[in-house]
């Protein structure tokens, strides 16, 4: 079992219904972690996701770089590095890059989406 890895070692993928977004799945069931999944996301200028919700997944985000527009339920804000975002199950969310350059964030799913 490998207990650490660098994001540069992970192949990125484009999540469905997300424009100009690349994710790197850092931790998942494939690593022996069954109840949580951690992703590093990068969203280019103009990027965003189609508003959606998850019936059985809680989601957490932590902004590392850039500016994020977040609408969670009826609440909306423009956020900068250092902010965390909480997305409960069944709550519609809309996440977009609100600035120039790349928006970079940590994304955590519980339980993980991979292998479900």
N, CA, C and O atoms as a printed pandas DataFrame, in Angstrom:
     atom_number atom_name residue_name chain_id  residue_number  x_coord  y_coord  z_coord
0              1         N          UNK        A               1    0.845   -1.186    0.000
1              2        CA          UNK        A               1    0.000    0.000    0.000
2              3         C          UNK        A               1    0.884    1.242    0.000
3              4         O          UNK        A               1    1.897    1.298    0.698
4              5         N          UNK        A               2    0.493    2.223   -0.782
5              6        CA          UNK        A               2    1.219    3.482   -0.848
6              7         C          UNK        A               2    0.503    4.503    0.034
7              8         O          UNK        A               2   -0.693    4.737   -0.140
8              9         N          UNK        A               3    1.218    5.109    0.973
9             10        CA          UNK        A               3    0.603    6.009    1.948
10            11         C          UNK        A               3    0.666    7.477    1.566
11            12         O          UNK        A               3    0.092    8.304    2.273
12            13         N          UNK        A               4    1.333    7.834    0.488
13            14        CA          UNK        A               4    1.348    9.210    0.017
14            15         C          UNK        A               4    1.604    9.219   -1.482
15            16         O          UNK        A               4    2.158    8.274   -2.044
16            17         N          UNK        A               5    1.190   10.299   -2.107
17            18        CA          UNK        A               5    1.442   10.520   -3.525
18            19         C          UNK        A               5    1.313   12.008   -3.805
19            20         O          UNK        A               5    0.624   12.731   -3.086
20            21         N          UNK        A               6    1.971   12.445   -4.839
21            22        CA          UNK        A               6    1.952   13.855   -5.227
22            23         C          UNK        A               6    0.942   14.033   -6.346
23            24         O          UNK        A               6    0.768   13.137   -7.172
24            25         N          UNK        A               7    0.270   15.185   -6.384
25            26        CA          UNK        A               7   -0.757   15.412   -7.405
26            27         C          UNK        A               7   -0.208   15.284   -8.826
27            28         O          UNK        A               7   -0.954   14.947   -9.746
28            29         N          UNK        A               8    1.088   15.551   -9.017
29            30        CA          UNK        A               8    1.677   15.430  -10.355
30            31         C          UNK        A               8    1.734   13.976  -10.832
31            32         O          UNK        A               8    1.919   13.725  -12.023
32            33         N          UNK        A               9    1.579   13.023   -9.918
33            34        CA          UNK        A               9    1.589   11.593  -10.275
34            35         C          UNK        A               9    0.223   11.090  -10.733
35            36         O          UNK        A               9    0.113    9.963  -11.216
36            37         N          UNK        A              10   -0.818   11.910  -10.590
37            38        CA          UNK        A              10   -2.186   11.476  -10.846
38            39         C          UNK        A              10   -2.661   12.009  -12.189
39            40         O          UNK        A              10   -2.525   13.198  -12.475
40            41         N          UNK        A              11   -3.217   11.131  -13.008
41            42        CA          UNK        A              11   -3.791   11.539  -14.288
42            43         C          UNK        A              11   -5.095   12.292  -14.039
43            44         O          UNK        A              11   -5.935   11.844  -13.258
44            45         N          UNK        A              12   -5.260   13.422  -14.695
45            46        CA          UNK        A              12   -6.485   14.210  -14.505
46            47         C          UNK        A              12   -7.604   13.672  -15.398
47            48         O          UNK        A              12   -7.359   12.968  -16.378
48            49         N          UNK        A              13   -8.828   14.021  -15.035
49            50        CA          UNK        A              13  -10.004   13.659  -15.818
50            51         C          UNK        A              13  -10.966   14.841  -15.808
51            52         O          UNK        A              13  -10.901   15.707  -14.935
52            53         N          UNK        A              14  -11.855   14.860  -16.788
53            54        CA          UNK        A              14  -12.872   15.911  -16.879
54            55         C          UNK        A              14  -14.175   15.331  -16.342
55            56         O          UNK        A              14  -14.699   14.373  -16.911
56            57         N          UNK        A              15  -14.709   15.891  -15.256
57            58        CA          UNK        A              15  -15.958   15.351  -14.713
58            59         C          UNK        A              15  -17.140   15.676  -15.640
59            60         O          UNK        A              15  -17.149   16.728  -16.279
60            61         N          UNK        A              16  -18.127   14.788  -15.717
61            62        CA          UNK        A              16  -19.299   15.046  -16.563
62            63         C          UNK        A              16  -20.022   16.327  -16.157
63            64         O          UNK        A              16  -20.116   16.643  -14.971
64            65         N          UNK        A              17  -20.529   17.057  -17.138
65            66        CA          UNK        A              17  -21.314   18.274  -16.927
66            67         C          UNK        A              17  -20.545   19.404  -16.247
67            68         O          UNK        A              17  -21.144   20.262  -15.598
68            69         N          UNK        A              18  -19.239   19.407  -16.391
69            70        CA          UNK        A              18  -18.380   20.468  -15.869
70            71         C          UNK        A              18  -17.560   21.026  -17.030
71            72         O          UNK        A              18  -16.852   20.279  -17.706
72            73         N          UNK        A              19  -17.651   22.323  -17.261
73            74        CA          UNK        A              19  -16.887   22.959  -18.326
74            75         C          UNK        A              19  -15.539   23.441  -17.813
75            76         O          UNK        A              19  -15.454   23.996  -16.718
76            77         N          UNK        A              20  -14.487   23.233  -18.594
77            78        CA          UNK        A              20  -13.138   23.737  -18.320
78            79         C          UNK        A              20  -12.626   23.306  -16.946
79            80         O          UNK        A              20  -11.966   24.078  -16.251
80            81         N          UNK        A              21  -12.935   22.069  -16.565
81            82        CA          UNK        A              21  -12.551   21.557  -15.252
82            83         C          UNK        A              21  -11.734   20.282  -15.410
83            84         O          UNK        A              21  -12.084   19.402  -16.195
84            85         N          UNK        A              22  -10.643   20.193  -14.656
85            86        CA          UNK        A              22   -9.837   18.980  -14.584
86            87         C          UNK        A              22   -9.688   18.589  -13.125
87            88         O          UNK        A              22   -9.345   19.418  -12.283
88            89         N          UNK        A              23   -9.946   17.334  -12.833
89            90        CA          UNK        A              23   -9.819   16.824  -11.472
90            91         C          UNK        A              23   -8.730   15.767  -11.404
91            92         O          UNK        A              23   -8.454   15.068  -12.379
92            93         N          UNK        A              24   -8.124   15.666  -10.237
93            94        CA          UNK        A              24   -7.186   14.578   -9.942
94            95         C          UNK        A              24   -7.704   13.879   -8.686
95            96         O          UNK        A              24   -7.796   14.494   -7.623
96            97         N          UNK        A              25   -8.038   12.606   -8.809
97            98        CA          UNK        A              25   -8.556   11.825   -7.674
98            99         C          UNK        A              25   -7.354   11.396   -6.830
99           100         O          UNK        A              25   -6.619   10.479   -7.197
100          101         N          UNK        A              26   -7.172   12.062   -5.712
101          102        CA          UNK        A              26   -6.005   11.827   -4.860
102          103         C          UNK        A              26   -6.187   10.632   -3.931
103          104         O          UNK        A              26   -5.244    9.878   -3.694
104          105         N          UNK        A              27   -7.404   10.460   -3.404
105          106        CA          UNK        A              27   -7.682    9.379   -2.457
106          107         C          UNK        A              27   -9.047    8.801   -2.768
107          108         O          UNK        A              27  -10.015    9.540   -2.946
108          109         N          UNK        A              28   -9.130    7.460   -2.836
109          110        CA          UNK        A              28  -10.416    6.798   -3.107
110          111         C          UNK        A              28  -10.364    5.361   -2.586
111          112         O          UNK        A              28   -9.404    4.964   -1.926
112          113         N          UNK        A              29  -11.400    4.595   -2.888
113          114        CA          UNK        A              29  -11.445    3.181   -2.489
114          115         C          UNK        A              29  -10.239    2.415   -3.004
115          116         O          UNK        A              29   -9.780    1.465   -2.370
116          117         N          UNK        A              30   -9.725    2.834   -4.162
117          118        CA          UNK        A              30   -8.551    2.166   -4.730
118          119         C          UNK        A              30   -7.328    2.271   -3.819
119          120         O          UNK        A              30   -6.377    1.502   -3.956
120          121         N          UNK        A              31   -7.358    3.225   -2.889
121          122        CA          UNK        A              31   -6.265    3.415   -1.935
122          123         C          UNK        A              31   -6.569    2.762   -0.589
123          124         O          UNK        A              31   -5.802    2.920    0.361
124          125         N          UNK        A              32   -7.676    2.034   -0.500
125          126        CA          UNK        A              32   -8.056    1.390    0.749
126          127         C          UNK        A              32   -8.841    2.288    1.682
127          128         O          UNK        A              32   -9.043    1.941    2.846
128          129         N          UNK        A              33   -9.290    3.439    1.194
129          130        CA          UNK        A              33  -10.094    4.374    1.986
130          131         C          UNK        A              33  -11.531    4.253    1.506
131          132         O          UNK        A              33  -11.824    4.582    0.357
132          133         N          UNK        A              34  -12.424    3.794    2.352
133          134        CA          UNK        A              34  -13.761    3.420    1.920
134          135         C          UNK        A              34  -14.857    4.450    2.144
135          136         O          UNK        A              34  -15.896    4.370    1.489
136          137         N          UNK        A              35  -14.672    5.410    3.035
137          138        CA          UNK        A              35  -15.770    6.294    3.408
138          139         C          UNK        A              35  -15.617    7.741    2.947
139          140         O          UNK        A              35  -16.481    8.577    3.212
140          141         N          UNK        A              36  -14.519    8.033    2.259
141          142        CA          UNK        A              36  -14.278    9.399    1.822
142          143         C          UNK        A              36  -13.431    9.364    0.546
143          144         O          UNK        A              36  -12.683    8.417    0.306
144          145         N          UNK        A              37  -13.565   10.406   -0.258
145          146        CA          UNK        A              37  -12.771   10.541   -1.470
146          147         C          UNK        A              37  -12.265   11.979   -1.532
147          148         O          UNK        A              37  -13.017   12.913   -1.255
148          149         N          UNK        A              38  -10.988   12.161   -1.896
149          150        CA          UNK        A              38  -10.423   13.500   -1.972
150          151         C          UNK        A              38   -9.900   13.751   -3.380
151          152         O          UNK        A              38   -9.209   12.918   -3.967
152          153         N          UNK        A              39  -10.247   14.921   -3.902
153          154        CA          UNK        A              39   -9.910   15.315   -5.260
154          155         C          UNK        A              39   -9.281   16.703   -5.230
155          156         O          UNK        A              39   -9.660   17.546   -4.417
156          157         N          UNK        A              40   -8.318   16.938   -6.119
157          158        CA          UNK        A              40   -7.831   18.289   -6.371
158          159         C          UNK        A              40   -8.469   18.714   -7.686
159          160         O          UNK        A              40   -8.296   18.054   -8.710
160          161         N          UNK        A              41   -9.211   19.827   -7.650
161          162        CA          UNK        A              41   -9.890   20.320   -8.839
162          163         C          UNK        A              41   -9.271   21.619   -9.327
163          164         O          UNK        A              41   -8.854   22.466   -8.538
164          165         N          UNK        A              42   -9.220   21.755  -10.642
165          166        CA          UNK        A              42   -8.776   23.000  -11.268
166          167         C          UNK        A              42   -9.788   23.393  -12.319
167          168         O          UNK        A              42  -10.086   22.620  -13.231
168          169         N          UNK        A              43  -10.319   24.606  -12.189
169          170        CA          UNK        A              43  -11.348   25.110  -13.087
170          171         C          UNK        A              43  -10.790   26.367  -13.767
171          172         O          UNK        A              43  -10.459   27.349  -13.103
172          173         N          UNK        A              44  -10.695   26.320  -15.067
173          174        CA          UNK        A              44  -10.161   27.455  -15.829
174          175         C          UNK        A              44  -11.195   28.582  -15.916
175          176         O          UNK        A              44  -12.364   28.387  -15.584
176          177         N          UNK        A              45  -10.754   29.761  -16.363
177          178        CA          UNK        A              45  -11.670   30.893  -16.555
178          179         C          UNK        A              45  -12.868   30.454  -17.377
179          180         O          UNK        A              45  -12.720   29.747  -18.374
180          181         N          UNK        A              46  -14.054   30.873  -16.960
181          182        CA          UNK        A              46  -15.279   30.506  -17.662
182          183         C          UNK        A              46  -15.803   29.142  -17.295
183          184         O          UNK        A              46  -16.858   28.738  -17.785
184          185         N          UNK        A              47  -15.098   28.421  -16.448
185          186        CA          UNK        A              47  -15.499   27.068  -16.074
186          187         C          UNK        A              47  -16.593   27.053  -15.033
187          188         O          UNK        A              47  -16.771   28.004  -14.272
188          189         N          UNK        A              48  -17.319   25.956  -15.016
189          190        CA          UNK        A              48  -18.376   25.775  -14.039
190          191         C          UNK        A              48  -19.059   24.440  -14.229
191          192         O          UNK        A              48  -18.752   23.692  -15.157
192          193         N          UNK        A              49  -19.973   24.158  -13.356
193          194        CA          UNK        A              49  -20.737   22.914  -13.405
194          195         C          UNK        A              49  -22.206   23.236  -13.622
195          196         O          UNK        A              49  -22.693   24.280  -13.188
196          197         N          UNK        A              50  -22.898   22.346  -14.287
197          198        CA          UNK        A              50  -24.348   22.457  -14.403
198          199         C          UNK        A              50  -24.906   22.316  -12.980
199          200         O          UNK        A              50  -24.522   21.382  -12.277
200          201         N          UNK        A              51  -25.796   23.210  -12.531
201          202        CA          UNK        A              51  -26.360   23.069  -11.179
202          203         C          UNK        A              51  -26.942   21.663  -10.980
203          204         O          UNK        A              51  -27.675   21.152  -11.826
204          205         N          UNK        A              52  -26.595   21.055   -9.842
205          206        CA          UNK        A              52  -27.031   19.683   -9.570
206          207         C          UNK        A              52  -27.000   19.422   -8.070
207          208         O          UNK        A              52  -26.563   20.264   -7.285
208          209         N          UNK        A              53  -27.469   18.250   -7.693
209          210        CA          UNK        A              53  -27.407   17.819   -6.294
210          211         C          UNK        A              53  -27.022   16.342   -6.267
211          212         O          UNK        A              53  -27.039   15.662   -7.293
212          213         N          UNK        A              54  -26.677   15.862   -5.078
213          214        CA          UNK        A              54  -26.321   14.462   -4.880
214          215         C          UNK        A              54  -27.261   13.898   -3.801
215          216         O          UNK        A              54  -27.332   14.431   -2.694
216          217         N          UNK        A              55  -27.961   12.844   -4.126
217          218        CA          UNK        A              55  -28.925   12.272   -3.179
218          219         C          UNK        A              55  -28.266   11.633   -1.960
219          220         O          UNK        A              55  -28.846   11.632   -0.874
220          221         N          UNK        A              56  -27.067   11.094   -2.128
221          222        CA          UNK        A              56  -26.479   10.315   -1.040
222          223         C          UNK        A              56  -25.019   10.661   -0.760
223          224         O          UNK        A              56  -24.290    9.860   -0.176
224          225         N          UNK        A              57  -24.596   11.848   -1.172
225          226        CA          UNK        A              57  -23.200   12.252   -0.969
226          227         C          UNK        A              57  -23.135   13.641   -0.339
227          228         O          UNK        A              57  -23.797   14.572   -0.798
228          229         N          UNK        A              58  -22.332   13.771    0.715
229          230        CA          UNK        A              58  -21.996   15.075    1.273
230          231         C          UNK        A              58  -20.712   15.532    0.591
231          232         O          UNK        A              58  -19.853   14.718    0.253
232          233         N          UNK        A              59  -20.590   16.837    0.392
233          234        CA          UNK        A              59  -19.454   17.364   -0.350
234          235         C          UNK        A              59  -18.857   18.544    0.415
235          236         O          UNK        A              59  -19.584   19.390    0.935
236          237         N          UNK        A              60  -17.537   18.590    0.478
237          238        CA          UNK        A              60  -16.806   19.688    1.094
238          239         C          UNK        A              60  -15.790   20.203    0.093
239          240         O          UNK        A              60  -15.202   19.426   -0.660
240          241         N          UNK        A              61  -15.583   21.509    0.082
241          242        CA          UNK        A              61  -14.582   22.101   -0.792
242          243         C          UNK        A              61  -13.746   23.081    0.026
243          244         O          UNK        A              61  -14.239   23.705    0.966
244          245         N          UNK        A              62  -12.477   23.203   -0.347
245          246        CA          UNK        A              62  -11.592   24.179    0.272
246          247         C          UNK        A              62  -10.848   24.878   -0.856
247          248         O          UNK        A              62  -10.194   24.223   -1.667
248          249         N          UNK        A              63  -10.941   26.196   -0.916
249          250        CA          UNK        A              63  -10.360   26.965   -2.009
250          251         C          UNK        A              63   -8.874   27.223   -1.737
251          252         O          UNK        A              63   -8.496   27.752   -0.692
252          253         N          UNK        A              64   -8.045   26.830   -2.713
253          254        CA          UNK        A              64   -6.602   27.029   -2.635
254          255         C          UNK        A              64   -6.144   28.268   -3.395
255          256         O          UNK        A              64   -5.296   29.018   -2.911
256          257         N          UNK        A              65   -6.710   28.486   -4.598
257          258        CA          UNK        A              65   -6.315   29.609   -5.463
258          259         C          UNK        A              65   -7.520   30.093   -6.248
259          260         O          UNK        A              65   -8.423   29.313   -6.552
260          261         N          UNK        A              66   -7.536   31.372   -6.574
261          262        CA          UNK        A              66   -8.561   31.925   -7.453
262          263         C          UNK        A              66   -9.803   32.406   -6.723
263          264         O          UNK        A              66   -9.808   32.557   -5.502
264          265         N          UNK        A              67  -10.866   32.646   -7.504
265          266        CA          UNK        A              67  -12.143   33.135   -6.969
266          267         C          UNK        A              67  -13.251   32.176   -7.383
267          268         O          UNK        A              67  -13.314   31.754   -8.537
268          269         N          UNK        A              68  -14.120   31.836   -6.444
269          270        CA          UNK        A              68  -15.216   30.901   -6.686
270          271         C          UNK        A              68  -16.555   31.583   -6.460
271          272         O          UNK        A              68  -16.769   32.243   -5.443
272          273         N          UNK        A              69  -17.458   31.413   -7.431
273          274        CA          UNK        A              69  -18.868   31.743   -7.212
274          275         C          UNK        A              69  -19.516   30.452   -6.748
275          276         O          UNK        A              69  -19.387   29.416   -7.401
276          277         N          UNK        A              70  -20.213   30.511   -5.621
277          278        CA          UNK        A              70  -20.892   29.338   -5.089
278          279         C          UNK        A              70  -22.332   29.705   -4.768
279          280         O          UNK        A              70  -22.600   30.678   -4.063
280          281         N          UNK        A              71  -23.253   28.911   -5.297
281          282        CA          UNK        A              71  -24.653   29.018   -4.913
282          283         C          UNK        A              71  -25.045   27.651   -4.359
283          284         O          UNK        A              71  -25.070   26.656   -5.083
284          285         N          UNK        A              72  -25.347   27.623   -3.072
285          286        CA          UNK        A              72  -25.720   26.400   -2.380
286          287         C          UNK        A              72  -27.137   26.614   -1.882
287          288         O          UNK        A              72  -27.373   27.450   -1.010
288          289         N          UNK        A              73  -28.083   25.862   -2.432
289          290        CA          UNK        A              73  -29.483   26.135   -2.131
290          291         C          UNK        A              73  -29.812   27.529   -2.615
291          292         O          UNK        A              73  -29.627   27.831   -3.794
292          293         N          UNK        A              74  -30.293   28.383   -1.735
293          294        CA          UNK        A              74  -30.631   29.768   -2.092
294          295         C          UNK        A              74  -29.543   30.764   -1.704
295          296         O          UNK        A              74  -29.653   31.950   -2.015
296          297         N          UNK        A              75  -28.493   30.297   -1.028
297          298        CA          UNK        A              75  -27.415   31.179   -0.589
298          299         C          UNK        A              75  -26.328   31.241   -1.658
299          300         O          UNK        A              75  -25.973   30.220   -2.247
300          301         N          UNK        A              76  -25.798   32.444   -1.909
301          302        CA          UNK        A              76  -24.737   32.587   -2.896
302          303         C          UNK        A              76  -23.675   33.554   -2.393
303          304         O          UNK        A              76  -23.956   34.464   -1.614
304          305         N          UNK        A              77  -22.440   33.333   -2.859
305          306        CA          UNK        A              77  -21.316   34.170   -2.441
306          307         C          UNK        A              77  -20.199   34.047   -3.453
307          308         O          UNK        A              77  -20.139   33.094   -4.230
308          309         N          UNK        A              78  -19.318   35.026   -3.427
309          310        CA          UNK        A              78  -18.072   34.947   -4.170
310          311         C          UNK        A              78  -16.978   34.770   -3.135
311          312         O          UNK        A              78  -16.846   35.580   -2.219
312          313         N          UNK        A              79  -16.191   33.709   -3.279
313          314        CA          UNK        A              79  -15.250   33.296   -2.242
314          315         C          UNK        A              79  -13.821   33.262   -2.759
315          316         O          UNK        A              79  -13.585   33.110   -3.958
316          317         N          UNK        A              80  -12.877   33.404   -1.847
317          318        CA          UNK        A              80  -11.453   33.463   -2.163
318          319         C          UNK        A              80  -10.698   32.388   -1.372
319          320         O          UNK        A              80  -11.294   31.707   -0.537
320          321         N          UNK        A              81   -9.392   32.229   -1.626
321          322        CA          UNK        A              81   -8.624   31.211   -0.908
322          323         C          UNK        A              81   -8.786   31.311    0.611
323          324         O          UNK        A              81   -8.843   32.393    1.195
324          325         N          UNK        A              82   -8.856   30.127    1.213
325          326        CA          UNK        A              82   -9.046   30.047    2.658
326          327         C          UNK        A              82  -10.468   29.727    3.061
327          328         O          UNK        A              82  -10.710   29.323    4.199
328          329         N          UNK        A              83  -11.430   29.902    2.136
329          330        CA          UNK        A              83  -12.827   29.570    2.432
330          331         C          UNK        A              83  -13.083   28.091    2.223
331          332         O          UNK        A              83  -12.518   27.466    1.325
332          333         N          UNK        A              84  -13.945   27.540    3.070
333          334        CA          UNK        A              84  -14.470   26.191    2.861
334          335         C          UNK        A              84  -15.926   26.309    2.437
335          336         O          UNK        A              84  -16.601   27.286    2.762
336          337         N          UNK        A              85  -16.397   25.319    1.717
337          338        CA          UNK        A              85  -17.771   25.281    1.211
338          339         C          UNK        A              85  -18.377   23.951    1.638
339          340         O          UNK        A              85  -17.775   22.896    1.438
340          341         N          UNK        A              86  -19.559   24.003    2.223
341          342        CA          UNK        A              86  -20.257   22.816    2.711
342          343         C          UNK        A              86  -21.478   22.579    1.839
343          344         O          UNK        A              86  -22.319   23.465    1.687
344          345         N          UNK        A              87  -21.580   21.378    1.263
345          346        CA          UNK        A              87  -22.709   21.042    0.395
346          347         C          UNK        A              87  -23.365   19.769    0.942
347          348         O          UNK        A              87  -22.866   18.668    0.707
348          349         N          UNK        A              88  -24.477   19.912    1.667
349          350        CA          UNK        A              88  -25.161   18.740    2.210
350          351         C          UNK        A              88  -25.826   17.897    1.118
351          352         O          UNK        A              88  -25.988   18.342   -0.018
352          353         N          UNK        A              89  -26.201   16.692    1.483
353          354        CA          UNK        A              89  -26.955   15.816    0.583
354          355         C          UNK        A              89  -28.222   16.526    0.106
355          356         O          UNK        A              89  -28.842   17.279    0.857
356          357         N          UNK        A              90  -28.595   16.280   -1.134
357          358        CA          UNK        A              90  -29.856   16.730   -1.730
358          359         C          UNK        A              90  -30.003   18.241   -1.884
359          360         O          UNK        A              90  -31.104   18.716   -2.161
360          361         N          UNK        A              91  -28.921   19.013   -1.713
361          362        CA          UNK        A              91  -28.985   20.465   -1.862
362          363         C          UNK        A              91  -28.372   20.840   -3.222
363          364         O          UNK        A              91  -27.234   20.474   -3.517
364          365         N          UNK        A              92  -29.128   21.561   -4.032
365          366        CA          UNK        A              92  -28.638   21.968   -5.345
366          367         C          UNK        A              92  -27.503   22.963   -5.180
367          368         O          UNK        A              92  -27.572   23.889   -4.371
368          369         N          UNK        A              93  -26.449   22.749   -5.974
369          370        CA          UNK        A              93  -25.295   23.646   -5.916
370          371         C          UNK        A              93  -24.813   23.993   -7.317
371          372         O          UNK        A              93  -24.922   23.211   -8.262
372          373         N          UNK        A              94  -24.273   25.209   -7.401
373          374        CA          UNK        A              94  -23.755   25.770   -8.643
374          375         C          UNK        A              94  -22.401   26.374   -8.298
375          376         O          UNK        A              94  -22.327   27.349   -7.550
376          377         N          UNK        A              95  -21.327   25.799   -8.840
377          378        CA          UNK        A              95  -19.965   26.255   -8.564
378          379         C          UNK        A              95  -19.351   26.733   -9.873
379          380         O          UNK        A              95  -19.417   26.039  -10.888
380          381         N          UNK        A              96  -18.750   27.929   -9.845
381          382        CA          UNK        A              96  -18.143   28.497  -11.057
382          383         C          UNK        A              96  -16.853   29.239  -10.717
383          384         O          UNK        A              96  -16.662   29.697   -9.590
384          385         N          UNK        A              97  -15.978   29.347  -11.703
385          386        CA          UNK        A              97  -14.790   30.185  -11.565
386          387         C          UNK        A              97  -15.247   31.629  -11.737
387          388         O          UNK        A              97  -15.807   31.981  -12.775
388          389         N          UNK        A              98  -15.015   32.455  -10.741
389          390        CA          UNK        A              98  -15.495   33.839  -10.757
390          391         C          UNK        A              98  -14.382   34.841  -11.025
391          392         O          UNK        A              98  -14.592   36.046  -10.885
392          393         N          UNK        A              99  -13.209   34.366  -11.406
393          394        CA          UNK        A              99  -12.114   35.306  -11.571
394          395         C          UNK        A              99  -11.274   35.037  -12.795
395          396         O          UNK        A              99  -11.627   34.234  -13.660
396          397         N          UNK        A             100  -10.161   35.723  -12.846
397          398        CA          UNK        A             100   -9.156   35.527  -13.891
398          399         C          UNK        A             100   -8.236   34.397  -13.449
399          400         O          UNK        A             100   -7.980   34.229  -12.257
400          401         N          UNK        A             101   -7.754   33.647  -14.381
401          402        CA          UNK        A             101   -6.848   32.550  -14.044
402          403         C          UNK        A             101   -7.612   31.322  -13.580
403          404         O          UNK        A             101   -8.819   31.201  -13.786
404          405         N          UNK        A             102   -6.883   30.423  -12.952
405          406        CA          UNK        A             102   -7.431   29.124  -12.546
406          407         C          UNK        A             102   -7.944   29.159  -11.116
407          408         O          UNK        A             102   -7.323   29.747  -10.231
408          409         N          UNK        A             103   -9.078   28.525  -10.906
409          410        CA          UNK        A             103   -9.621   28.270   -9.570
410          411         C          UNK        A             103   -9.145   26.876   -9.176
411          412         O          UNK        A             103   -9.392   25.909   -9.897
412          413         N          UNK        A             104   -8.467   26.766   -8.041
413          414        CA          UNK        A             104   -7.959   25.474   -7.572
414          415         C          UNK        A             104   -8.534   25.198   -6.196
415          416         O          UNK        A             104   -8.571   26.077   -5.336
416          417         N          UNK        A             105   -8.987   23.957   -5.997
417          418        CA          UNK        A             105   -9.653   23.620   -4.743
418          419         C          UNK        A             105   -9.470   22.150   -4.394
419          420         O          UNK        A             105   -9.188   21.317   -5.255
420          421         N          UNK        A             106   -9.637   21.859   -3.119
421          422        CA          UNK        A             106   -9.716   20.487   -2.632
422          423         C          UNK        A             106  -11.196   20.151   -2.560
423          424         O          UNK        A             106  -11.998   20.956   -2.086
424          425         N          UNK        A             107  -11.557   18.971   -3.027
425          426        CA          UNK        A             107  -12.945   18.508   -3.030
426          427         C          UNK        A             107  -12.993   17.175   -2.298
427          428         O          UNK        A             107  -12.231   16.260   -2.610
428          429         N          UNK        A             108  -13.882   17.068   -1.334
429          430        CA          UNK        A             108  -14.022   15.835   -0.556
430          431         C          UNK        A             108  -15.458   15.356   -0.655
431          432         O          UNK        A             108  -16.398   16.114   -0.420
432          433         N          UNK        A             109  -15.616   14.076   -1.011
433          434        CA          UNK        A             109  -16.923   13.421   -1.040
434          435         C          UNK        A             109  -16.996   12.415    0.095
435          436         O          UNK        A             109  -16.021   11.723    0.386
436          437         N          UNK        A             110  -18.160   12.337    0.737
437          438        CA          UNK        A             110  -18.403   11.300    1.720
438          439         C          UNK        A             110  -19.836   10.794    1.561
439          440         O          UNK        A             110  -20.778   11.578    1.675
440          441         N          UNK        A             111  -20.015    9.509    1.301
441          442        CA          UNK        A             111  -18.970    8.553    0.940
442          443         C          UNK        A             111  -18.408    8.879   -0.430
443          444         O          UNK        A             111  -18.975    9.702   -1.150
444          445         N          UNK        A             112  -17.316    8.256   -0.796
445          446        CA          UNK        A             112  -16.685    8.486   -2.083
446          447         C          UNK        A             112  -17.591    8.079   -3.240
447          448         O          UNK        A             112  -18.422    7.181   -3.104
448          449         N          UNK        A             113  -17.426    8.743   -4.368
449          450        CA          UNK        A             113  -18.216    8.427   -5.571
450          451         C          UNK        A             113  -17.606    7.251   -6.345
451          452         O          UNK        A             113  -18.335    6.489   -6.982
452          453         N          UNK        A             114  -16.306    7.101   -6.297
453          454        CA          UNK        A             114  -15.611    6.090   -7.085
454          455         C          UNK        A             114  -15.974    4.695   -6.600
455          456         O          UNK        A             114  -15.962    4.422   -5.399
456          457         N          UNK        A             115  -16.292    3.831   -7.526
457          458        CA          UNK        A             115  -16.590    2.440   -7.188
458          459         C          UNK        A             115  -17.959    2.213   -6.601
459          460         O          UNK        A             115  -18.207    1.172   -5.993
460          461         N          UNK        A             116  -18.870    3.184   -6.773
461          462        CA          UNK        A             116  -20.225    3.026   -6.227
462          463         C          UNK        A             116  -21.127    2.484   -7.275
463          464         O          UNK        A             116  -22.314    2.277   -7.022
